[in-house]
Amino acid sequence: LFPGQGAQSIGMGVELAASLPAARVLFERASEILGYDLLALCQNGPVEQLNSTVFSQPALYVCSLAALEQLKQDTPGAVTECALTAGLSLGEYTALAFAGAMDFETGLRLVKTRGQAMQDAADVVPSGMVSVLGMEREQVEALCDEARADEVLQLANLLCPGNIVVSGTQAACERVTQLAEAAGAMKVIQLAVAGAFHTPIMQPAVDRLTQALEAIDLQKPRIPVLSNVDARPHDDP
């Protein structure tokens, strides 16, 4: 199970690269493709740069696969006997690479394009994402209706019962945060992301990513990958 954007932190992957040659090689290959020292960014930041979509997505992709190299060494059966894989948002690309639908380099180039396209779309409209804990879907939907005010604001991720992510313009996110807190939400967290992912604000990024996906040849994965869209396993490229 591979994480999505927002899971990044300064220092991630550094110990892996220092202690595991296979992980170090991934960082070196990534730096060649990306055109900057990815390991130095993960180690030193600054955090504002690491949190930027164009940097955080490649960083999480590479760090996740580097961690997988550690798992291969420590518990090889957990990798070779894995029957199913999945990832949250960006993590679905990592899952596809792990499953063999594309190689490391192809996946990284896609993630680089995805991150840049999403950053460009986010730069046009100040926006963000908020995680609401301790409320049911219907309650959060009602709060979105109240806070929207003709702006973009909608449910983005149904993480689990009682943990729902809302995405929209910055002003609308601020309004729904206030409403959720007043309505008794257990906690409301502004996510460390650059914009309103999984909303129409990202449509320009969708168009660019579609072109990039059409230019590659996806392979049949060796194990099924659970889709973020329908939560069902897929193995047909």
Rosetta silent file (secondary structure, phi, psi, omega in degrees, C-alpha in Angstrom):
SEQUENCE: LFPGQGAQSIGMGVELAASLPAARVLFERASEILGYDLLALCQNGPVEQLNSTVFSQPALYVCSLAALEQLKQDTPGAVTECALTAGLSLGEYTALAFAGAMDFETGLRLVKTRGQAMQDAADVVPSGMVSVLGMEREQVEALCDEARADEVLQLANLLCPGNIVVSGTQAACERVTQLAEAAGAMKVIQLAVAGAFHTPIMQPAVDRLTQALEAIDLQKPRIPVLSNVDARPHDDP
SCORE:     score description
SCORE:     0.000 S_00000001
   1 L     0.000  123.013 -171.417    0.000    0.000    0.000 S_00000001
   2 E  -112.664  138.670 -173.788    1.662    3.217   -1.190 S_00000001
   3 L   -78.174  160.915  176.251    1.097    6.739    0.194 S_00000001
   4 L  -106.881 -175.370 -177.063   -0.084    9.833   -1.601 S_00000001
   5 L   -62.352  142.911 -174.106    0.881   13.465   -1.443 S_00000001
   6 L   109.724  -17.685  179.293    0.868   14.940    2.043 S_00000001
   7 L   -87.550   -5.930 -176.087    2.916   12.064    3.484 S_00000001
   8 L   -69.936  150.653  176.493    6.220   13.746    2.637 S_00000001
   9 L  -156.733  152.095  177.397    8.602   14.953    5.352 S_00000001
  10 L   -61.914  133.443  179.594   12.160   16.203    5.607 S_00000001
  11 L    99.835  -11.547 -177.179   14.543   13.288    6.091 S_00000001
  12 L   -66.004  137.875  176.812   12.481   10.655    4.321 S_00000001
  13 L    82.239  -11.665 -173.766   14.521    8.138    2.378 S_00000001
  14 H   -67.042  -48.078  179.694   17.857    9.384    3.704 S_00000001
  15 H   -64.892  -36.340  178.004   18.634    6.385    5.913 S_00000001
  16 H   -61.160  -46.900 -178.747   17.523    4.014    3.177 S_00000001
  17 H   -65.659  -31.977 -178.445   19.900    5.584    0.667 S_00000001
  18 H   -75.344  -30.921 -172.159   22.744    5.528    3.187 S_00000001
  19 H  -107.576  -14.317 -172.800   22.351    1.886    4.175 S_00000001
  20 L  -128.327  109.768 -178.075   20.932    0.154    1.109 S_00000001
  21 H   -55.110  -38.909 -178.733   22.749    0.266   -2.270 S_00000001
  22 H   -63.602  -36.344  177.329   19.583   -0.596   -4.221 S_00000001
  23 H   -70.107  -40.810  179.144   17.789    2.387   -2.702 S_00000001
  24 H   -59.558  -41.132  179.377   20.760    4.659   -3.400 S_00000001
  25 H   -61.461  -39.873  178.336   20.675    3.624   -7.058 S_00000001
  26 H   -60.584  -43.947  178.543   17.007    4.627   -7.299 S_00000001
  27 H   -64.026  -39.811 -179.917   17.806    8.110   -6.006 S_00000001
  28 H   -66.036  -44.271  177.750   20.720    8.444   -8.421 S_00000001
  29 H   -63.921  -39.590  179.659   18.623    7.375  -11.408 S_00000001
  30 H   -64.217  -42.319 -179.091   15.835    9.695  -10.308 S_00000001
  31 H   -62.288  -36.416  177.354   18.171   12.678  -10.013 S_00000001
  32 H   -64.472  -42.047 -178.895   19.358   12.110  -13.585 S_00000001
  33 H   -72.045  -41.694 -174.540   15.789   12.071  -14.880 S_00000001
  34 H   -79.045  -28.525 -179.195   14.529   14.968  -12.758 S_00000001
  35 L    87.373   14.588  174.687   17.542   17.219  -13.252 S_00000001
  36 L  -150.819  164.168 -176.932   18.131   17.950   -9.561 S_00000001
  37 L   -80.049   97.982 -176.123   19.512   16.132   -6.506 S_00000001
  38 H   -65.975  -40.137 -178.774   16.427   14.424   -5.110 S_00000001
  39 H   -63.869  -39.471  177.895   18.209   12.945   -2.103 S_00000001
  40 H   -63.576  -38.711  177.653   19.539   16.364   -1.091 S_00000001
  41 H   -63.870  -44.920  179.247   16.018   17.782   -1.296 S_00000001
  42 H   -64.173  -34.113 -176.825   14.648   14.990    0.898 S_00000001
  43 H   -80.438  -41.706 -169.625   17.466   15.469    3.385 S_00000001
  44 H  -112.220  -14.273 -175.605   17.720   19.252    3.553 S_00000001
  45 L    73.145 -144.684    7.185   14.505   20.674    2.150 S_00000001
  46 L   -69.782  159.485 -174.455   13.505   23.409    2.452 S_00000001
  47 H   -61.768  -32.953  179.471   10.139   22.031    3.497 S_00000001
  48 H   -62.465  -37.128  178.660    8.285   24.584    1.342 S_00000001
  49 H   -72.267  -42.966  179.547   10.009   23.188   -1.732 S_00000001
  50 H   -62.735  -34.445  179.870    9.432   19.566   -0.735 S_00000001
  51 H   -75.779  -16.123  177.719    5.742   20.312   -0.177 S_00000001
  52 L   -65.233  135.156 -174.024    5.447   21.810   -3.647 S_00000001
  53 H   -54.532  -39.558 -176.428    3.568   19.401   -5.882 S_00000001
  54 H   -65.512  -24.066  178.588    6.216   19.369   -8.578 S_00000001
  55 H  -101.363  -38.131 -173.651    8.783   18.101   -6.043 S_00000001
  56 H   -68.230  -34.950 -177.932    6.726   16.118   -3.532 S_00000001
  57 H   -66.446  -50.325  174.652    5.220   13.716   -6.054 S_00000001
  58 H   -60.912  -36.949 -178.870    8.536   12.440   -7.486 S_00000001
  59 H   -62.859  -44.764  179.812    9.997   12.366   -3.959 S_00000001
  60 H   -68.027  -38.815  178.106    7.209   10.170   -2.607 S_00000001
  61 H   -59.384  -49.659 -176.965    7.310    7.890   -5.634 S_00000001
  62 H   -69.960  -43.537 -179.975   11.046    7.280   -5.277 S_00000001
  63 H   -62.731  -36.837  179.171   11.030    7.032   -1.471 S_00000001
  64 H   -64.968  -42.980  179.811    8.205    4.501   -1.577 S_00000001
  65 H   -73.816  -27.602  173.667   10.059    2.272   -4.011 S_00000001
  66 H   -67.281  -41.147  176.800   13.260    2.708   -1.995 S_00000001
  67 H   -62.994  -33.418  177.471   11.388    1.508    1.092 S_00000001
  68 H   -63.629  -35.142  176.815   10.246   -1.457   -0.964 S_00000001
  69 H   -62.981  -36.714  176.470   13.900   -2.366   -1.533 S_00000001
  70 H   -65.533  -41.063  178.571   14.332   -2.519    2.240 S_00000001
  71 H   -63.697  -39.312  177.590   11.301   -4.791    2.503 S_00000001
  72 H   -58.832  -38.446 -178.597   12.750   -7.045   -0.199 S_00000001
  73 H   -74.992  -42.185 -174.576   15.889   -7.416    1.877 S_00000001
  74 H   -80.765  -43.101 -176.553   14.228   -7.867    5.264 S_00000001
  75 L  -138.069   73.412 -174.147   11.137   -9.881    4.316 S_00000001
  76 H   -56.865  -32.236 -179.679   11.445  -11.030    0.705 S_00000001
  77 H   -64.376  -28.411  179.214    8.319  -13.160    0.904 S_00000001
  78 H   -64.213  -26.131  179.383    6.198  -10.084    1.592 S_00000001
  79 H   -91.486  -50.216 -175.403    7.118   -8.854   -1.877 S_00000001
  80 H   -68.758  -27.698 -178.523    7.271  -12.050   -3.905 S_00000001
  81 L  -100.613    6.164  178.963    4.047  -13.419   -2.435 S_00000001
  82 L   -62.170  131.764 -175.626    2.100  -10.158   -2.588 S_00000001
  83 L  -104.845  -11.576 -173.443   -1.260  -10.821   -4.262 S_00000001
  84 L  -160.943  147.011  177.328   -2.641   -7.285   -4.573 S_00000001
  85 E  -140.171  160.561 -179.302   -1.410   -3.705   -4.433 S_00000001
  86 L  -159.854  163.994  176.094   -2.895   -0.222   -4.160 S_00000001
  87 E  -152.789  152.126  179.586   -1.940    3.385   -3.583 S_00000001
  88 L   -88.272  116.424  176.173   -3.650    6.589   -2.550 S_00000001
  89 L    55.792 -112.604  176.166   -3.837    9.093   -5.406 S_00000001
  90 L   -49.241  -38.177 -177.140   -0.172    9.548   -6.416 S_00000001
  91 H   -60.088  -19.150  177.446    0.512    6.206   -4.735 S_00000001
  92 H   -66.590  -31.925  175.770   -1.460    4.426   -7.434 S_00000001
  93 H   -66.777  -41.054  176.674    1.389    5.225   -9.841 S_00000001
  94 H   -62.674  -42.217  178.605    3.847    3.672   -7.392 S_00000001
  95 H   -62.181  -39.942  179.050    1.597    0.627   -7.122 S_00000001
  96 H   -65.066  -38.596  177.107    1.491    0.313  -10.909 S_00000001
  97 H   -67.078  -43.564  178.129    5.292    0.431  -11.067 S_00000001
  98 H   -60.116  -38.519 -177.671    5.575   -2.154   -8.293 S_00000001
  99 L   -78.808   -7.099  177.136    3.117   -4.401  -10.121 S_00000001
 100 L    89.712   10.681  177.301    5.126   -4.169  -13.338 S_00000001
 101 L   -69.693  -23.424  175.116    2.649   -2.183  -15.419 S_00000001
 102 L  -155.240  158.278 -179.202    5.518    0.226  -16.139 S_00000001
 103 L   -83.582  172.426 -175.982    9.188    0.426  -15.241 S_00000001
 104 H   -56.221  -46.986 -175.905   10.719    2.765  -12.664 S_00000001
 105 H   -66.451  -43.080  178.789   11.860    5.361  -15.196 S_00000001
 106 H   -62.318  -44.679  178.351    8.552    5.503  -17.069 S_00000001
 107 H   -61.215  -41.348 -179.579    6.645    5.860  -13.821 S_00000001
 108 H   -65.708  -41.232  178.196    8.937    8.627  -12.617 S_00000001
 109 H   -63.998  -38.888  176.356    8.572   10.583  -15.847 S_00000001
 110 H   -63.429  -44.774 -179.562    4.797   10.271  -15.590 S_00000001
 111 H   -64.740  -38.167  176.395    4.855   11.404  -11.972 S_00000001
 112 H   -60.906  -46.725  177.931    7.094   14.336  -12.905 S_00000001
 113 H   -62.688  -43.566  179.718    4.627   15.378  -15.610 S_00000001
 114 H   -60.323  -47.366 -178.998    1.697   14.869  -13.248 S_00000001
 115 H   -62.873  -43.558 -179.882    3.286   16.961  -10.520 S_00000001
 116 H   -66.423  -42.315 -179.570    4.197   19.815  -12.847 S_00000001
 117 H   -64.618  -41.014  179.731    0.778   19.825  -14.501 S_00000001
 118 H   -70.134  -36.656  176.831   -1.024   19.821  -11.155 S_00000001
 119 H   -64.075  -43.819  179.204    1.231   22.568   -9.797 S_00000001
 120 H   -61.236  -41.918  178.700    0.548   24.719  -12.859 S_00000001
 121 H   -66.187  -39.252 -179.526   -3.201   24.202  -12.455 S_00000001
 122 H   -68.213  -31.743 -178.823   -3.014   24.985   -8.740 S_00000001
 123 H   -66.989  -22.568 -178.281   -1.064   28.188   -9.382 S_00000001
 124 H   -74.574  -37.745 -176.590   -3.983   29.583  -11.381 S_00000001
 125 L  -128.419  117.996  175.346   -6.516   29.336   -8.539 S_00000001
 126 L   -58.521  120.447 -172.833   -5.596   29.586   -4.821 S_00000001
 127 E  -156.008  174.674 -178.287   -6.981   26.330   -3.479 S_00000001
 128 E  -171.252 -168.575 -178.984   -6.361   23.470   -1.093 S_00000001
 129 E  -138.481  145.800 -177.346   -7.627   20.380    0.694 S_00000001
 130 E  -132.989  132.964  176.513   -8.969   19.795    4.196 S_00000001
 131 E   -97.909  124.769 -178.716   -9.363   16.520    6.081 S_00000001
 132 E  -108.369  119.689 -178.317  -12.463   16.354    8.278 S_00000001
 133 E  -108.259  140.126  173.734  -12.391   13.768   11.068 S_00000001
 134 L    88.799   16.888  177.318  -15.317   12.529   13.124 S_00000001
 135 L  -132.881  152.744  179.923  -18.170   13.321   10.738 S_00000001
 136 L   -85.814  164.077 -176.114  -20.181   11.201    8.315 S_00000001
 137 H   -55.573  -46.674 -177.221  -20.304   11.711    4.570 S_00000001
 138 H   -61.543  -37.285  178.757  -23.782   13.222    4.572 S_00000001
 139 H   -65.568  -44.032 -178.322  -22.772   15.755    7.216 S_00000001
 140 H   -68.313  -38.177  176.662  -19.681   16.833    5.312 S_00000001
 141 H   -60.940  -40.902  178.749  -21.623   17.097    2.057 S_00000001
 142 H   -64.993  -39.494  177.542  -24.127   19.382    3.780 S_00000001
 143 H   -64.860  -38.697  177.093  -21.306   21.549    5.117 S_00000001
 144 H   -62.864  -42.137  178.049  -19.838   21.792    1.611 S_00000001
 145 H   -59.676  -39.315 -178.720  -23.213   22.913    0.264 S_00000001
 146 H   -73.289  -34.708 -173.552  -23.334   25.612    2.924 S_00000001
 147 H   -90.873  -13.215 -168.975  -19.739   26.760    2.453 S_00000001
 148 L   -62.923  -50.946  178.347  -19.484   26.595   -1.337 S_00000001
 149 L    52.676   49.528  177.876  -20.895   30.046   -2.225 S_00000001
 150 L    65.023   14.531  174.300  -20.645   29.451   -5.992 S_00000001
 151 L  -106.457  174.671  177.622  -17.001   28.389   -5.696 S_00000001
 152 L   -78.947  124.091  175.483  -15.464   24.938   -6.174 S_00000001
 153 E  -161.904  121.397 -176.820  -15.814   22.781   -3.057 S_00000001
 154 E  -158.352  166.377  173.635  -16.498   19.052   -2.996 S_00000001
 155 E   -67.326  135.589 -179.016  -15.636   15.727   -1.430 S_00000001
 156 E  -112.878  -42.479 -177.805  -12.296   14.524   -2.764 S_00000001
 157 E  -137.253  129.536  170.617  -11.371   11.396   -0.794 S_00000001
 158 E   -99.668   87.148 -171.922  -13.444    8.979    1.250 S_00000001
 159 E   -70.040  -46.555  177.211  -10.509    7.658    3.282 S_00000001
 160 E  -170.390  167.490  177.499  -12.511    5.649    5.801 S_00000001
 161 L   -54.894  124.851  179.344  -15.674    6.127    7.880 S_00000001
 162 L    86.987    5.970  176.911  -15.235    9.363    9.774 S_00000001
 163 E  -139.921  100.876 -173.111  -12.277   10.620    7.716 S_00000001
 164 E  -126.741  134.712  179.462  -13.251   12.593    4.642 S_00000001
 165 E  -102.185  132.091  178.661  -11.140   14.984    2.568 S_00000001
 166 E  -109.864  143.084 -175.650  -12.708   18.097    1.077 S_00000001
 167 E  -135.123  138.786  179.513  -11.119   19.964   -1.819 S_00000001
 168 E   174.869 -167.091  178.091  -11.796   23.405   -3.281 S_00000001
 169 E   -61.839  157.239 -176.636  -10.843   27.055   -3.475 S_00000001
 170 H   -60.859  -43.113 -179.059   -8.884   28.410   -0.538 S_00000001
 171 H   -63.643  -42.199  179.744  -11.715   30.649    0.618 S_00000001
 172 H   -66.855  -37.162  177.114  -14.248   27.817    0.447 S_00000001
 173 H   -63.878  -38.428  178.065  -11.878   25.511    2.350 S_00000001
 174 H   -65.612  -39.863  179.499  -11.555   28.126    5.079 S_00000001
 175 H   -66.373  -44.067 -178.131  -15.331   28.435    5.313 S_00000001
 176 H   -69.533  -29.286  175.188  -15.917   24.695    5.521 S_00000001
 177 H   -62.089  -47.401  179.627  -13.186   24.415    8.162 S_00000001
 178 H   -63.011  -42.404 -179.287  -14.982   26.922   10.368 S_00000001
 179 H   -66.353  -41.331 -179.271  -18.331   25.239    9.808 S_00000001
 180 H   -65.479  -41.526  178.341  -16.966   21.758   10.537 S_00000001
 181 H   -63.886  -41.498  179.501  -15.315   22.896   13.756 S_00000001
 182 H   -67.887  -28.161 -178.368  -18.523   24.617   14.846 S_00000001
 183 L   -85.131   -0.930  175.112  -20.521   21.481   13.990 S_00000001
 184 L    98.126   20.783  176.423  -18.403   19.337   16.293 S_00000001
 185 L   -59.313  142.608  179.305  -15.836   17.725   14.018 S_00000001
 186 L   -61.770  -41.004 -179.654  -13.225   15.816   16.000 S_00000001
 187 E  -162.575  146.210  175.653  -10.459   17.497   14.037 S_00000001
 188 E  -128.537  122.183 -172.500  -10.035   19.511   10.839 S_00000001
 189 E  -122.109  125.338  172.352   -6.623   19.410    9.180 S_00000001
 190 E   -78.572  123.644 -174.843   -5.374   21.508    6.280 S_00000001
 191 L   -80.205  151.098 -179.249   -3.339   19.140    4.108 S_00000001
 192 L   -83.885   68.234  178.305    0.189   19.904    2.911 S_00000001
 193 L  -130.777  164.203 -172.104   -0.744   20.031   -0.763 S_00000001
 194 L   -86.729  -18.272 -174.661   -0.533   22.762   -3.377 S_00000001
 195 L  -166.050 -169.317 -175.692   -4.111   22.860   -4.570 S_00000001
 196 L   -86.624   77.828  179.718   -7.593   21.427   -4.921 S_00000001
 197 L   -67.803  152.949  178.932   -6.773   17.977   -6.202 S_00000001
 198 L    64.339   34.364  174.244   -9.600   15.755   -7.470 S_00000001
 199 L  -135.907  170.220  177.237  -11.727   18.755   -8.499 S_00000001
 200 H   -60.771  -17.175  176.754  -12.460   20.548  -11.801 S_00000001
 201 H   -60.082  -26.083 -178.582   -9.675   23.011  -10.899 S_00000001
 202 H   -88.964    6.577 -176.344   -7.298   20.246  -12.008 S_00000001
 203 H   -56.294  -42.009  176.776   -8.849   19.845  -15.484 S_00000001
 204 H   -58.166  -34.701  177.687   -5.856   21.431  -17.291 S_00000001
 205 H   -69.457  -36.369  177.950   -3.637   18.872  -15.565 S_00000001
 206 H   -58.969  -44.162 -178.323   -5.953   16.059  -16.659 S_00000001
 207 H   -62.542  -43.700 -179.711   -5.512   17.073  -20.293 S_00000001
 208 H   -68.498  -40.128 -178.937   -1.702   17.111  -20.051 S_00000001
 209 H   -69.828  -35.044  176.806   -1.517   13.841  -18.159 S_00000001
 210 H   -59.066  -43.753  178.137   -3.839   12.154  -20.642 S_00000001
 211 H   -61.532  -41.920 -179.664   -1.413   13.036  -23.436 S_00000001
 212 H   -65.561  -40.361 -179.935    1.506   11.642  -21.428 S_00000001
 213 H   -67.524  -36.730 -179.816   -0.346    8.396  -20.680 S_00000001
 214 H   -67.950  -18.619 -176.998   -1.307    7.926  -24.316 S_00000001
 215 L   -88.475   -4.873 -179.133    2.379    8.122  -25.250 S_00000001
 216 L  -114.849  163.069 -179.267    3.438    5.104  -23.163 S_00000001
 217 L  -110.490   98.567  178.473    2.766    1.396  -23.456 S_00000001
 218 L   -71.972  141.004  179.423    1.368    0.043  -20.205 S_00000001
 219 L  -100.216  161.842  174.577    1.995   -3.644  -19.559 S_00000001
 220 L   -68.559  122.270 -178.582   -0.272   -6.186  -17.919 S_00000001
 221 L   -67.533  150.765 -179.391    0.629   -6.033  -14.196 S_00000001
 222 L   -73.484  -22.380  173.940    1.852   -9.227  -12.534 S_00000001
 223 L  -135.396  154.026  179.464   -0.679   -8.667   -9.725 S_00000001
 224 L   -64.055  150.551  177.231   -3.961   -6.710   -9.718 S_00000001
 225 E  -117.042  124.791  177.409   -3.943   -3.036   -8.734 S_00000001
 226 E   -71.073  130.267 -178.989   -6.875   -1.618   -6.783 S_00000001
 227 L   -84.410  140.194  173.880   -8.245    1.465   -8.508 S_00000001
 228 L   -65.637  -25.644 -173.489   -8.860    4.706   -6.630 S_00000001
 229 L   -75.245  -47.466 -174.369  -11.937    5.254   -8.766 S_00000001
 230 L  -123.434    2.771  178.737  -13.976    2.141   -8.016 S_00000001
 231 L    59.355   26.348  178.543  -11.938    0.298   -5.329 S_00000001
 232 L  -112.511  150.532  178.085  -11.866   -2.770   -7.558 S_00000001
 233 E   -73.684  138.033  179.180   -8.821   -4.782   -8.666 S_00000001
 234 E  -130.330  142.447  175.893   -7.708   -4.245  -12.267 S_00000001
 235 L  -138.771   15.377  179.308   -5.114   -6.078  -14.349 S_00000001
 236 L  -109.171  111.641 -178.283   -5.975   -4.973  -17.887 S_00000001
 237 L   -65.168    0.000    0.000   -3.799   -2.082  -19.111 S_00000001
